[in-house]
């Protein structure tokens, strides 16, 4: 408690308890608090957490979230590093922590400064204190790269970063000789980038050796990723991992997104159809423009201005009884209301 809360010995010293004397605490600190003993103690806590009955309702330990906490270190230490973005002119550390869906911290790592977390996340996962190996690994956007996707896939992890720039992400297609994919339907314009499978095939034996070296602990993922991308230019082996990662990346982007996207597209399509039919039903003197089929053909349900992705949400049913649609808004009337509100508090 003294070290974890960074409060020193004084608050926990009890002169009436021999086990809590200053001399005893110093002795325990110097001889018993080591990385390996702390990991062993943590393993017992993780295993005990998994045996509590209520935990089975939270998950099976197959989902892990890895994120970093940053701390300023006031003095020079071996683990502290500079980062003007987070520490200004001081030095600090990043503490990476892996927490599974049973709410147990299954692994951790201290990182000098704050480089890209992805360079260390694999090392954290490959050196867990206890618990089952997670299938899915959720991280923030700072952990993303195509090369990291490739390494995670090779080690049978489902890498799941949270993209902050989702609209700018590239979707990749993997075309195999002699195999007709049948096209990608509405996603054809989106998946316009092609994976170079030949690079992955050429370096496949070396990629397997890299995966084996990582699992057996002969090399750190951090060192590998740095070697694969020196001075911003990936090596041929690094490029092979990146190409392999571009197979897994679109699957992650579309796995859950596809269902939500289809629901939003269906909703928008139904209301677009209702709006067009209502405009066509208007008398000629009330309709400012003709509703032409060639104009309707250019409409797209992929517009997103009507979707609120921030703030609070309500999932109560808003559809009228019987499955009908809500009344359509009259743009002209709404514009008049806005004009009437000008100048009012």
Rosetta silent file (secondary structure, phi, psi, omega in degrees, C-alpha in Angstrom):
SEQUENCE: XXXXXXXXXXXXXXXXXXXXXXXXXXXXXXXXXXXXXXXXXXXXXXXXXXXXXXXXXXXXXXXXXXXXXXXXXXXXXXXXXXXXXXXXXXXXXXXXXXXXXXXXXXXXXXXXXXXXXXXXXXXXXXXXXXXXXXXXXXXXXXXXXXXXXXXXXXXXXXXXXXXXXXXXXXXXXXXXXXXXXXXXXXXXXXXXXXXXXXXXXXXXXXXXXXXXXXXXXXXXXXXXXXXXXXXXXXXXXXXXXXXXXXXXXXXXXXXXXXXXXXXXXXXXXXXXXXXXXXXXXXXXXXXXXXXXXXXXXXXXXXXXXXXXXXXXXXXXXXXXXXXXXXXXXXXXXXXXXXXXXXXXX
SCORE:     score description
SCORE:     0.000 S_00000001
   1 L     0.000  -38.859 -179.930    0.000    0.000    0.000 S_00000001
   2 L   -59.157  -45.003 -178.083    2.866    2.341    0.829 S_00000001
   3 L   -80.576  -39.096 -177.491    4.406    1.997   -2.628 S_00000001
   4 L   -64.198  -37.426 -178.732    1.203    1.610   -4.640 S_00000001
   5 L   -93.688   -1.847  176.956   -0.287    4.808   -3.216 S_00000001
   6 L    55.836   46.486 -176.501    3.109    6.591   -3.190 S_00000001
   7 L  -113.998   -1.969 -179.129    2.620    7.731    0.409 S_00000001
   8 L    78.175 -179.423 -175.851    5.829    6.480    2.002 S_00000001
   9 L   -78.576  -33.242 -168.926    6.179    4.385    5.163 S_00000001
  10 H   -51.822  -47.218 -177.189    4.959    6.883    7.764 S_00000001
  11 H   -64.669  -20.900 -176.697    1.182    6.538    7.214 S_00000001
  12 H  -105.803   -2.364  178.180    1.315    2.729    7.548 S_00000001
  13 L   -73.371  134.735  176.845    3.744    2.440   10.474 S_00000001
  14 L  -131.421  110.667 -176.516    2.178    1.195   13.704 S_00000001
  15 L   -63.776  -22.593 -178.959    4.466    1.239   16.735 S_00000001
  16 L   -88.148   -2.151 -179.147    2.213   -1.264   18.536 S_00000001
  17 L  -123.419  114.703 -176.520    2.464   -3.863   15.728 S_00000001
  18 H   -58.753  -34.467 -178.686    5.861   -5.480   15.162 S_00000001
  19 H   -69.874  -16.474 -177.439    4.954   -6.355   11.572 S_00000001
  20 H  -114.062   21.933  173.841    4.328   -2.669   10.823 S_00000001
  21 L   -74.525  158.044 -179.290    7.455   -1.184   12.351 S_00000001
  22 H   -60.519  -42.573 -178.394    9.639    0.915   10.068 S_00000001
  23 H   -62.024  -41.145 -179.592   12.496   -1.585   10.246 S_00000001
  24 H   -67.739  -41.206  179.932   10.210   -4.468    9.286 S_00000001
  25 H   -64.116  -42.267  178.524    8.651   -2.562    6.384 S_00000001
  26 H   -63.356  -41.058  179.470   12.059   -1.577    5.033 S_00000001
  27 H   -61.746  -46.563  179.774   13.242   -5.189    5.305 S_00000001
  28 H   -63.942  -40.660 -179.174   10.202   -6.523    3.404 S_00000001
  29 H   -62.228  -43.619 -174.653   10.548   -3.806    0.772 S_00000001
  30 H   -76.624  -30.202 -171.658   14.208   -4.561    0.113 S_00000001
  31 H  -110.291  -16.227 -172.985   14.067   -8.360    0.157 S_00000001
  32 H  -123.642  -19.266 -179.421   10.581   -9.396   -0.917 S_00000001
  33 L   -93.456   96.304  177.821    9.097   -6.788   -3.261 S_00000001
  34 L  -130.463  166.590 -179.072   10.406   -7.734   -6.713 S_00000001
  35 H   -57.757  -40.491 -176.571    8.834   -7.924  -10.143 S_00000001
  36 H   -73.179  -36.123  179.619    8.593  -11.714   -9.981 S_00000001
  37 H   -72.628  -36.528  177.352    7.068  -11.858   -6.483 S_00000001
  38 H   -65.612  -41.192  178.254    4.533   -9.151   -7.304 S_00000001
  39 H   -63.441  -40.145  179.259    3.567  -11.020  -10.499 S_00000001
  40 H   -65.464  -40.530  177.730    3.160  -14.270   -8.531 S_00000001
  41 H   -66.545  -39.357  179.522    0.962  -12.562   -5.937 S_00000001
  42 H   -65.326  -35.092  178.618   -1.082  -10.923   -8.678 S_00000001
  43 H   -60.637  -39.382  178.470   -1.596  -14.310  -10.344 S_00000001
  44 H   -64.397  -38.876  178.870   -3.252  -15.609   -7.158 S_00000001
  45 H   -67.244  -40.708  179.366   -5.609  -12.626   -7.112 S_00000001
  46 H   -62.887  -45.198  179.718   -6.511  -13.095  -10.802 S_00000001
  47 H   -64.396  -39.893  178.154   -7.266  -16.791  -10.291 S_00000001
  48 H   -65.703  -38.392  177.865   -9.352  -16.043   -7.186 S_00000001
  49 H   -60.335  -41.254 -178.913  -11.283  -13.371   -9.106 S_00000001
  50 H   -68.079  -19.571 -178.849  -12.153  -15.904  -11.808 S_00000001
  51 H   -89.096   -9.905  178.086  -13.596  -18.329   -9.232 S_00000001
  52 L   -71.542  132.867 -171.205  -16.158  -15.868   -7.833 S_00000001
  53 H   -58.340  -40.580 -174.154  -19.621  -16.881   -9.091 S_00000001
  54 H   -66.693  -23.164 -175.311  -20.762  -13.442  -10.223 S_00000001
  55 H   -63.900  -29.633 -178.589  -17.743  -13.036  -12.522 S_00000001
  56 H   -64.291  -19.244  176.386  -19.108  -15.549  -15.035 S_00000001
  57 H   -81.082  -13.831 -178.873  -21.834  -13.013  -15.856 S_00000001
  58 L   -92.030  -28.807 -178.740  -19.201  -10.440  -16.815 S_00000001
  59 L   158.135  176.083 -178.283  -17.213  -12.517  -19.254 S_00000001
  60 L  -106.793    9.904 -179.275  -14.894  -15.455  -19.733 S_00000001
  61 L    82.212    9.304 -175.771  -11.656  -13.498  -19.708 S_00000001
  62 L   -90.744   -5.750  176.229  -11.373  -13.645  -23.507 S_00000001
  63 E  -115.299  128.896  178.848  -11.597   -9.874  -24.010 S_00000001
  64 E  -128.717  140.710  175.182   -8.781   -7.644  -22.790 S_00000001
  65 E  -112.057  130.446 -179.344   -8.376   -3.879  -22.926 S_00000001
  66 E  -119.097  122.559 -179.792   -4.856   -2.436  -22.920 S_00000001
  67 E  -144.569  166.502 -175.853   -4.315    1.227  -22.201 S_00000001
  68 E  -117.586  141.828  170.745   -1.627    3.453  -20.740 S_00000001
  69 E  -108.859  135.272 -175.248   -1.478    5.807  -17.772 S_00000001
  70 E  -108.614  136.239 -178.040    1.157    8.535  -17.937 S_00000001
  71 E  -131.244  134.449  173.330    3.080    9.815  -14.922 S_00000001
  72 E   -77.872  133.626  177.475    5.585   12.643  -14.620 S_00000001
  73 E  -108.555  116.814 -173.046    8.816   11.531  -12.886 S_00000001
  74 L   -69.519  -21.949 -178.588   10.463   14.488  -11.099 S_00000001
  75 L  -121.607  159.529  179.065   13.975   12.962  -11.113 S_00000001
  76 L   -68.068  127.062  175.529   16.047   11.188  -13.741 S_00000001
  77 L  -137.301  167.542 -176.312   15.512    7.444  -13.634 S_00000001
  78 L   -65.578  -27.732 -175.846   16.288    4.587  -15.985 S_00000001
  79 L   -97.035   -6.426 -178.056   12.628    4.235  -17.016 S_00000001
  80 L   -87.608  143.669  179.714   11.754    7.928  -17.472 S_00000001
  81 E  -142.902  161.797 -178.547   11.829    9.522  -20.897 S_00000001
  82 E   -80.957  150.816  171.670   10.954   12.867  -22.508 S_00000001
  83 L  -162.262   95.578 -177.607    7.689   13.636  -24.273 S_00000001
  84 H   -56.031  -31.357 -177.840    6.878   17.316  -24.854 S_00000001
  85 H   -64.142  -39.057 -175.262    3.288   16.438  -25.756 S_00000001
  86 H  -107.093  -30.314 -174.159    2.512   14.903  -22.366 S_00000001
  87 H  -115.975    3.480 -177.648    5.253   16.047  -19.991 S_00000001
  88 L    58.362 -117.716 -177.906    6.259   19.423  -21.476 S_00000001
  89 L   -96.309    7.947 -179.026    9.897   19.949  -20.387 S_00000001
  90 L  -100.593 -175.826  178.769    9.845   17.124  -17.843 S_00000001
  91 E  -120.167  158.369 -177.711   10.305   13.379  -18.145 S_00000001
  92 E  -161.424 -176.187  179.169    7.860   10.593  -17.429 S_00000001
  93 E  -131.476  159.905  171.371    6.733    7.015  -17.864 S_00000001
  94 E  -116.130  127.835  177.778    3.739    5.214  -19.338 S_00000001
  95 E  -103.236  107.728  177.891    2.249    2.334  -17.378 S_00000001
  96 E   -83.586  132.444 -178.527    0.520   -0.102  -19.730 S_00000001
  97 E  -132.350  129.355  177.227   -2.160   -2.200  -18.052 S_00000001
  98 E  -103.218  121.282 -179.534   -4.125   -5.097  -19.540 S_00000001
  99 E  -120.504  129.048 -179.679   -7.555   -5.638  -17.948 S_00000001
 100 E   -90.909  177.573 -176.125   -9.834   -8.505  -19.011 S_00000001
 101 L   -75.355    0.925  170.036  -13.628   -8.620  -19.090 S_00000001
 102 L   -96.303   11.996  176.876  -13.624  -10.210  -15.644 S_00000001
 103 L    61.065   39.894  176.603  -12.245   -6.861  -14.415 S_00000001
 104 L  -118.527  133.559  175.927   -8.862   -8.340  -13.487 S_00000001
 105 E   -78.295  104.513 -170.742   -5.532   -6.724  -14.345 S_00000001
 106 E   -93.541  -11.302 -179.696   -3.802   -9.635  -16.059 S_00000001
 107 E  -166.450  156.846 -179.272   -0.602   -7.927  -17.206 S_00000001
 108 E  -155.780  162.460  179.089    1.357   -4.698  -17.027 S_00000001
 109 E  -159.818  137.249  175.291    4.498   -3.021  -18.293 S_00000001
 110 E   -92.387  128.097 -175.347    6.365    0.200  -17.555 S_00000001
 111 E  -117.946  126.874  177.354    7.320    2.076  -20.739 S_00000001
 112 E   -63.126  136.230  179.219    9.897    4.900  -20.826 S_00000001
 113 L    61.794 -136.653  175.647    8.396    8.165  -21.994 S_00000001
 114 L  -153.168   67.516  173.431    5.385    7.586  -24.183 S_00000001
 115 L   -70.912 -179.002  178.461    6.203    6.067  -27.588 S_00000001
 116 L   -56.632  125.975 -177.165    3.451    4.432  -29.618 S_00000001
 117 L   -58.516  -29.153 -176.209    1.742    2.002  -27.274 S_00000001
 118 H   -61.093  -23.729  179.930    1.536   -0.601  -30.017 S_00000001
 119 H   -70.006  -14.485 -176.458    5.288   -1.161  -29.738 S_00000001
 120 H  -122.663  -13.907 -174.995    4.753   -2.589  -26.247 S_00000001
 121 H   -61.955  -41.591  179.008    1.217   -4.008  -26.167 S_00000001
 122 H   -61.956  -40.986  178.060    2.280   -7.349  -27.604 S_00000001
 123 H   -61.910  -37.910  177.625    5.036   -7.658  -25.011 S_00000001
 124 H   -63.125  -44.327 -177.056    2.455   -7.007  -22.300 S_00000001
 125 H   -71.596  -29.702 -179.032    0.120   -9.693  -23.662 S_00000001
 126 L   -83.160   -2.604  179.767    2.901  -12.238  -24.117 S_00000001
 127 L  -132.954   52.601 -179.534    3.955  -11.844  -20.475 S_00000001
 128 L   -72.050  149.505  176.434    0.675  -12.035  -18.573 S_00000001
 129 L   -70.528  -40.950 -178.197    0.694  -12.697  -14.827 S_00000001
 130 L  -171.614 -173.996 -179.471   -2.206  -15.172  -15.067 S_00000001
 131 L    88.793  164.919  179.236   -5.625  -15.712  -16.615 S_00000001
 132 L   -73.287  154.992  176.960   -6.644  -17.173  -19.949 S_00000001
 133 L   -68.914  123.882 -179.676   -5.155  -15.809  -23.132 S_00000001
 134 L   -69.847  145.061  175.234   -7.564  -13.171  -24.480 S_00000001
 135 L   -84.330  -42.371 -177.972   -8.963  -13.601  -27.996 S_00000001
 136 E  -111.889  136.730 -178.772   -9.809   -9.936  -28.570 S_00000001
 137 E  -122.886  113.886  179.964   -7.553   -7.046  -27.593 S_00000001
 138 E   -97.447  134.163  179.606   -9.066   -3.561  -27.454 S_00000001
 139 E  -140.263  175.122  175.193   -6.775   -0.530  -27.534 S_00000001
 140 L   -87.304 -178.457 -173.644   -6.940    3.161  -28.324 S_00000001
 141 H   -67.467  -26.081 -176.652   -6.044    4.713  -31.664 S_00000001
 142 H   -66.206  -11.505 -176.256   -2.393    5.331  -30.726 S_00000001
 143 H   -96.152    6.449 -169.983   -1.768    1.597  -30.952 S_00000001
 144 L   -94.030  139.593  163.384   -2.731    1.174  -34.588 S_00000001
 145 L  -166.351  155.296  178.695   -0.652    0.308  -37.650 S_00000001
 146 H   -60.996  -35.729 -179.891   -1.040   -2.240  -40.465 S_00000001
 147 H   -65.055  -39.575  178.278    2.157   -3.924  -39.289 S_00000001
 148 H   -65.392  -40.181  175.463    0.736   -4.328  -35.780 S_00000001
 149 H   -56.076  -42.630 -179.103   -2.425   -5.849  -37.271 S_00000001
 150 H   -64.634  -44.085  179.354   -0.226   -8.388  -39.038 S_00000001
 151 H   -64.290  -43.292  178.831    1.706   -9.361  -35.911 S_00000001
 152 H   -61.611  -40.847 -179.458   -1.484   -9.706  -33.851 S_00000001
 153 H   -65.314  -40.538  179.099   -3.051  -11.899  -36.552 S_00000001
 154 H   -61.488  -32.410 -178.389    0.003  -14.146  -36.688 S_00000001
 155 L   -95.491   13.666  174.618   -0.272  -14.673  -32.926 S_00000001
 156 L    61.067   43.601  169.686   -4.047  -15.393  -33.183 S_00000001
 157 L  -109.890  140.601  173.227   -5.200  -12.187  -31.478 S_00000001
 158 E   -91.218   97.044 -176.010   -8.211  -10.257  -32.719 S_00000001
 159 E   -75.682  126.837 -173.515   -6.760   -6.733  -32.655 S_00000001
 160 E  -133.555   72.519  177.587   -9.510   -4.165  -32.026 S_00000001
 161 E   -75.494  154.718  177.415   -8.233   -0.563  -31.882 S_00000001
 162 L   -95.185  106.074 -177.261  -10.668    2.336  -31.533 S_00000001
 163 L   -76.136  128.663  174.432  -10.188    4.484  -34.636 S_00000001
 164 L   -90.647  -15.279 -179.387  -10.641    8.202  -34.121 S_00000001
 165 L  -120.352   51.220 -174.424  -10.328    8.837  -37.875 S_00000001
 166 H   -57.258  -38.555 -177.584  -12.610    6.071  -39.134 S_00000001
 167 H   -65.110  -21.157 -177.948  -13.712    8.039  -42.194 S_00000001
 168 H   -96.098   -1.314 -176.888  -10.087    8.279  -43.377 S_00000001
 169 L   -73.857  144.573  177.436   -9.282    4.578  -43.008 S_00000001
 170 L   -90.523  139.003  174.157   -8.481    2.536  -46.104 S_00000001
 171 L  -102.397  137.491 -174.390  -10.331   -0.668  -46.832 S_00000001
 172 E  -117.117  147.720  174.700   -8.332   -3.415  -48.523 S_00000001
 173 E  -117.984  143.147  179.027   -9.316   -6.333  -50.697 S_00000001
 174 L  -112.042  105.434 -178.434   -7.378   -9.565  -51.052 S_00000001
 175 L  -100.307  127.366 -179.034   -7.731  -10.988  -54.557 S_00000001
 176 L  -106.064  141.368 -178.649   -6.412  -14.490  -55.186 S_00000001
 177 L   -57.973  131.773  176.752   -5.488  -15.779  -58.657 S_00000001
 178 L    78.666    2.374 -179.407   -8.251  -17.828  -60.249 S_00000001
 179 L  -111.239  121.669  179.452  -10.784  -16.987  -57.491 S_00000001
 180 L   -93.201  111.914 -178.973  -13.834  -14.947  -58.459 S_00000001
 181 L   -75.348  -15.284 -177.709  -15.013  -12.947  -55.431 S_00000001
 182 L    78.937    6.990  179.769  -18.196  -11.920  -57.219 S_00000001
 183 L    85.990  170.396 -177.149  -17.544   -8.276  -56.428 S_00000001
 184 L  -113.108   14.705  175.936  -18.123   -6.320  -53.237 S_00000001
 185 H    58.357 -134.630 -178.525  -21.547   -4.886  -54.033 S_00000001
 186 H   -62.495  -18.274 -179.441  -22.107   -1.419  -52.507 S_00000001
 187 H   -87.980    2.112 -177.864  -18.632   -1.603  -50.958 S_00000001
 188 L   -55.081  -47.781  179.165  -16.936   -1.873  -54.369 S_00000001
 189 L   -68.390  -26.042 -177.047  -15.879    1.819  -54.473 S_00000001
 190 L   -76.082  -43.614 -177.808  -14.771    1.656  -50.826 S_00000001
 191 L   -89.865   64.708 -175.502  -12.522   -1.398  -51.092 S_00000001
 192 L   -96.660   -4.204  179.020  -10.392   -0.017  -53.909 S_00000001
 193 E   -97.650  137.323 -175.387   -6.993   -0.828  -52.351 S_00000001
 194 E  -109.106  135.544  175.335   -5.480   -4.250  -53.039 S_00000001
 195 L   -75.331  135.706  176.575   -3.360   -6.325  -50.671 S_00000001
 196 L   -88.176   88.562 -176.537   -0.079   -7.504  -52.184 S_00000001
 197 H   -65.821  -26.930 -178.181   -0.337  -11.155  -51.186 S_00000001
 198 H   -60.811  -35.469 -179.928    2.915  -12.054  -52.956 S_00000001
 199 H   -66.608  -40.230  178.052    4.946  -10.155  -50.361 S_00000001
 200 H   -68.772  -40.141  179.703    3.331  -12.113  -47.521 S_00000001
 201 H   -64.172  -43.135 -178.209    3.737  -15.422  -49.379 S_00000001
 202 H   -61.167  -39.808 -174.890    7.407  -14.729  -50.134 S_00000001
 203 L  -100.982   11.918 -175.630    8.262  -13.971  -46.502 S_00000001
 204 H   -56.577  -45.622  178.024    5.865  -16.460  -44.906 S_00000001
 205 H   -58.004  -41.900  178.869    8.603  -18.778  -43.471 S_00000001
 206 H   -67.992  -35.482  178.704   10.350  -15.798  -41.865 S_00000001
 207 H   -64.345  -38.719  177.501    7.021  -14.500  -40.527 S_00000001
 208 H   -65.971  -38.950  178.678    6.396  -17.862  -38.842 S_00000001
 209 H   -65.130  -38.324  177.586    9.861  -17.776  -37.295 S_00000001
 210 H   -62.378  -44.856  179.006    9.170  -14.276  -35.957 S_00000001
 211 H   -60.616  -42.716  178.533    5.907  -15.465  -34.390 S_00000001
 212 H   -63.503  -39.578  179.504    7.698  -18.404  -32.778 S_00000001
 213 H   -66.031  -35.316  178.252   10.427  -16.150  -31.385 S_00000001
 214 H   -68.207  -45.009 -176.931    7.833  -13.863  -29.846 S_00000001
 215 H   -65.710  -37.531 -178.313    5.882  -16.686  -28.195 S_00000001
 216 L   -85.126   -1.541  176.324    9.007  -18.294  -26.747 S_00000001
 217 L    77.082   16.895 -179.405   10.294  -14.961  -25.457 S_00000001
 218 L   -76.987  -17.998  179.855   13.501  -14.971  -27.496 S_00000001
 219 L  -149.243  151.229  178.749   12.807  -11.463  -28.773 S_00000001
 220 L   -91.160  143.166  177.892   10.630   -8.537  -27.713 S_00000001
 221 H   -60.858  -36.252  179.157    7.846   -7.277  -29.958 S_00000001
 222 H   -58.070  -46.933 -179.493    9.030   -3.724  -29.271 S_00000001
 223 H   -66.249  -39.102  179.715   12.489   -4.449  -30.702 S_00000001
 224 H   -62.498  -48.540 -177.218   11.025   -6.270  -33.711 S_00000001
 225 H   -63.409  -34.048  176.679    8.653   -3.476  -34.640 S_00000001
 226 H   -67.607  -39.510  179.091   11.449   -0.937  -34.406 S_00000001
 227 H   -69.576  -32.735 -178.579   13.630   -3.045  -36.707 S_00000001
 228 H   -71.657  -21.855 -175.924   10.745   -3.524  -39.151 S_00000001
 229 E  -133.626   57.430 -179.147   10.215    0.208  -39.571 S_00000001
 230 E   -71.836  132.555  176.885   13.507    2.023  -39.305 S_00000001
 231 L    53.859   33.819  176.637   13.417    5.744  -40.122 S_00000001
 232 L    76.694    2.684 -179.585    9.827    5.437  -41.276 S_00000001
 233 E  -115.425  112.351 -177.481   10.712    2.987  -44.057 S_00000001
 234 E   -67.947  143.381  173.859    9.541   -0.585  -43.496 S_00000001
 235 L   -73.188  166.948  177.675   11.937   -3.428  -44.267 S_00000001
 236 H   -55.157  -39.114  178.513   10.790   -6.153  -46.711 S_00000001
 237 H   -70.200  -38.505  176.062    9.779   -8.338  -43.749 S_00000001
 238 H   -62.850  -39.516  177.170    7.996   -5.410  -42.112 S_00000001
 239 H   -63.546  -38.096  178.338    6.152   -4.756  -45.385 S_00000001
 240 H   -62.436  -42.081  177.299    5.102   -8.422  -45.493 S_00000001
 241 H   -65.742  -37.784  178.563    3.575   -8.132  -42.014 S_00000001
 242 H   -63.956  -42.782  178.499    1.829   -4.907  -43.037 S_00000001
 243 H   -63.720  -39.803  178.033    0.321   -6.578  -46.121 S_00000001
 244 H   -66.057  -37.237  178.049   -0.841   -9.494  -43.967 S_00000001
 245 H   -66.501  -25.895 -179.917   -2.345   -7.049  -41.483 S_00000001
 246 H   -73.709   -8.305  171.368   -4.340   -5.418  -44.276 S_00000001
 247 H   -80.085  -41.064 -176.656   -6.331   -8.640  -44.548 S_00000001
 248 H   -78.639  -30.863 -174.638   -7.398   -8.463  -40.895 S_00000001
 249 H   -59.772  -50.471  179.316   -7.964   -4.709  -40.730 S_00000001
 250 H   -62.509  -32.046  177.733  -11.086   -4.505  -42.970 S_00000001
 251 H   -62.349  -40.921  176.992  -12.588   -7.482  -41.109 S_00000001
 252 H   -65.228  -43.187 -178.007  -12.262   -5.517  -37.869 S_00000001
 253 H   -63.789  -33.871 -172.683  -13.703   -2.377  -39.456 S_00000001
 254 H   -99.834  -12.357 -171.069  -16.714   -4.214  -40.877 S_00000001
 255 H   -57.136  -60.342  178.899  -17.385   -6.892  -38.215 S_00000001
 256 L   -93.088  -30.412 -177.750  -19.765   -4.902  -35.991 S_00000001
 257 H   -60.900  -33.570 -177.750  -19.897   -1.836  -38.144 S_00000001
 258 H   -59.642  -43.099 -179.883  -21.649   -3.770  -40.913 S_00000001
 259 H   -66.342  -47.123 -179.822  -24.721   -4.512  -38.781 S_00000001
 260 H   -65.056  -41.009  179.186  -25.010   -0.972  -37.438 S_00000001
 261 H   -61.199  -44.481 -179.745  -24.359    0.494  -40.884 S_00000001
 262 H   -64.013  -37.552  178.249  -27.078   -1.642  -42.452 S_00000001
 263 H   -64.364  -43.739  179.105  -29.564   -0.616  -39.747 S_00000001
 264 H   -66.898  -39.922  179.247  -28.795    3.072  -40.334 S_00000001
 265 H   -64.148  -43.344  178.646  -28.924    2.624  -44.120 S_00000001
 266 H   -61.254  -44.965  179.796  -32.297    0.842  -43.922 S_00000001
 267 H   -59.576  -48.396 -178.226  -33.724    3.584  -41.691 S_00000001
 268 H   -65.978  -38.621 -179.803  -32.479    6.333  -44.005 S_00000001
 269 H   -62.803  -43.713 -179.476  -33.637    4.484  -47.128 S_00000001
 270 H   -61.876  -41.261 -179.011  -37.192    4.097  -45.843 S_00000001
 271 H   -76.185  -31.507  172.896  -37.473    7.790  -45.038 S_00000001
 272 H   -62.290  -44.453  179.064  -35.861    8.824  -48.324 S_00000001
 273 H   -61.389  -42.591  179.834  -38.424    6.693  -50.131 S_00000001
 274 H   -65.348  -38.488  179.947  -41.267    8.233  -48.105 S_00000001
 275 H   -66.189  -41.954  178.994  -40.009   11.759  -48.809 S_00000001
 276 H   -63.632  -44.431 -179.707  -39.781   11.120  -52.551 S_00000001
 277 H   -64.493  -37.547  179.276  -43.279    9.641  -52.665 S_00000001
 278 H   -67.559  -39.668  177.715  -44.702   12.552  -50.693 S_00000001
 279 H   -64.244  -39.558  179.655  -43.067   15.066  -53.044 S_00000001
 280 H   -68.256  -25.054 -178.430  -44.448   13.205  -56.057 S_00000001
 281 H   -83.918  -10.255 -178.841  -47.920   13.270  -54.526 S_00000001
 282 L   -69.677  146.691  173.323  -47.925   17.060  -54.154 S_00000001
 283 L   -61.045  152.739 -175.187  -50.010   19.090  -56.606 S_00000001
 284 L   -57.673  -35.421 -177.486  -47.984   20.649  -59.377 S_00000001
 285 L   -76.975   -9.963  179.818  -48.501   24.184  -58.019 S_00000001
 286 L  -103.443  -10.601 -178.094  -47.105   23.213  -54.585 S_00000001
 287 L  -100.945  118.870 -177.039  -43.983   21.393  -55.768 S_00000001
 288 L   -70.333  -28.481 -175.884  -41.064   23.706  -56.563 S_00000001
 289 L  -135.088  148.490  174.246  -39.148   21.065  -58.519 S_00000001
 290 L   -73.884  139.567  177.944  -40.009   18.043  -60.608 S_00000001
 291 L   -91.897   97.599 -176.156  -39.030   14.737  -58.984 S_00000001
 292 L   -92.975  145.645  179.897  -37.086   13.090  -61.797 S_00000001
 293 H   -61.662  -35.085 -179.337  -35.985    9.467  -61.790 S_00000001
 294 H   -68.207  -28.523  174.901  -32.451   10.440  -62.765 S_00000001
 295 H   -75.120  -39.467  178.209  -32.252   12.669  -59.674 S_00000001
 296 H   -62.098  -34.667 -179.160  -33.634    9.922  -57.445 S_00000001
 297 L   -64.996  -20.695 -179.196  -30.949    7.595  -58.797 S_00000001
 298 L   -91.642   -5.379  177.301  -28.296    9.917  -57.375 S_00000001
 299 L   -69.242  148.251  179.770  -29.664    9.828  -53.827 S_00000001
 300 L  -135.358  134.148  176.359  -27.618    7.899  -51.292 S_00000001
 301 L   -82.219    4.867 -179.069  -28.610    6.501  -47.885 S_00000001
 302 L   -88.189    9.561  174.067  -24.981    6.763  -46.762 S_00000001
 303 L   -68.784  148.113 -175.010  -25.427   10.372  -45.647 S_00000001
 304 L  -128.826    8.476  179.973  -24.718   10.819  -41.965 S_00000001
 305 L   -64.194  -24.636 -178.982  -25.760   14.363  -41.068 S_00000001
 306 L   -85.737   -1.040 -177.553  -28.935   12.927  -39.523 S_00000001
 307 L  -104.786  128.846  177.148  -26.969   10.611  -37.224 S_00000001
 308 L   -98.828  113.080 -177.941  -25.822   11.752  -33.800 S_00000001
 309 L  -105.275    5.904  179.485  -22.694    9.842  -32.758 S_00000001
 310 L  -124.501  160.078  175.696  -21.859   11.999  -29.732 S_00000001
 311 L    86.930 -154.823 -177.449  -23.548   12.703  -26.429 S_00000001
 312 L   -94.427  156.387 -175.179  -26.279   10.691  -24.755 S_00000001
 313 L  -126.748  151.186  172.893  -28.498    8.159  -26.451 S_00000001
 314 L  -126.292  126.421 -177.778  -32.034    6.909  -26.035 S_00000001
 315 L  -107.758   18.270  174.850  -32.925    3.460  -27.328 S_00000001
 316 L   -70.875  145.728 -178.095  -36.624    3.629  -26.572 S_00000001
 317 L   -62.003  129.037  178.201  -38.809    2.775  -29.548 S_00000001
 318 L  -113.275   -0.382 -179.930  -39.729    5.900  -31.514 S_00000001
 319 L   -80.795  134.239  178.027  -41.578    4.170  -34.344 S_00000001
 320 L   -59.061  157.843  179.268  -45.375    4.582  -34.261 S_00000001
 321 H   -57.128  143.499 -179.516  -47.500    1.560  -33.470 S_00000001
 322 H    88.138    0.165  176.486  -47.944   -0.811  -36.394 S_00000001
 323 H    82.296   13.132  178.445  -44.465   -0.157  -37.788 S_00000001
 324 L   -74.122  179.005  179.663  -45.332    3.070  -39.615 S_00000001
 325 L   -98.554  155.992  174.591  -43.031    6.023  -40.107 S_00000001
 326 L   -71.123  155.349  179.106  -42.896    9.212  -38.122 S_00000001
 327 L   -59.044  138.853  179.177  -44.326   12.328  -39.838 S_00000001
 328 L   -74.212  146.412  178.647  -41.883   13.883  -42.250 S_00000001
 329 L   -81.817  137.999  177.383  -40.506   17.316  -41.440 S_00000001
 330 L   -88.849  109.297 -177.126  -41.425   20.135  -43.807 S_00000001
 331 H   -58.097  -38.689 -178.625  -38.143   21.902  -44.642 S_00000001
 332 H   -65.135  -42.626  178.921  -39.914   25.104  -45.680 S_00000001
 333 H   -65.773  -39.698  179.146  -41.870   25.248  -42.424 S_00000001
 334 H   -63.874  -37.589  178.989  -38.759   24.518  -40.397 S_00000001
 335 H   -66.729  -38.313  178.177  -36.933   27.349  -42.173 S_00000001
 336 H   -65.692  -38.998  178.689  -39.792   29.752  -41.373 S_00000001
 337 H   -62.841  -39.307  178.707  -39.654   28.698  -37.695 S_00000001
 338 H   -63.964  -40.472  179.418  -35.938   29.400  -37.621 S_00000001
 339 H   -65.728  -37.037  179.312  -36.504   32.853  -39.081 S_00000001
 340 H   -67.119  -26.442 -177.651  -39.171   33.547  -36.471 S_00000001
 341 H   -83.636  -12.148 -177.420  -36.762   32.627  -33.682 S_00000001
 342 L   -60.460  131.014  177.706  -34.079   35.105  -34.817 S_00000001
 343 L    89.942   -7.793  179.308  -33.469   37.719  -32.164 S_00000001
 344 L   -94.173  153.368  177.281  -35.229   35.777  -29.392 S_00000001
 345 L   -72.899    0.000    0.000  -33.553   34.491  -26.253 S_00000001
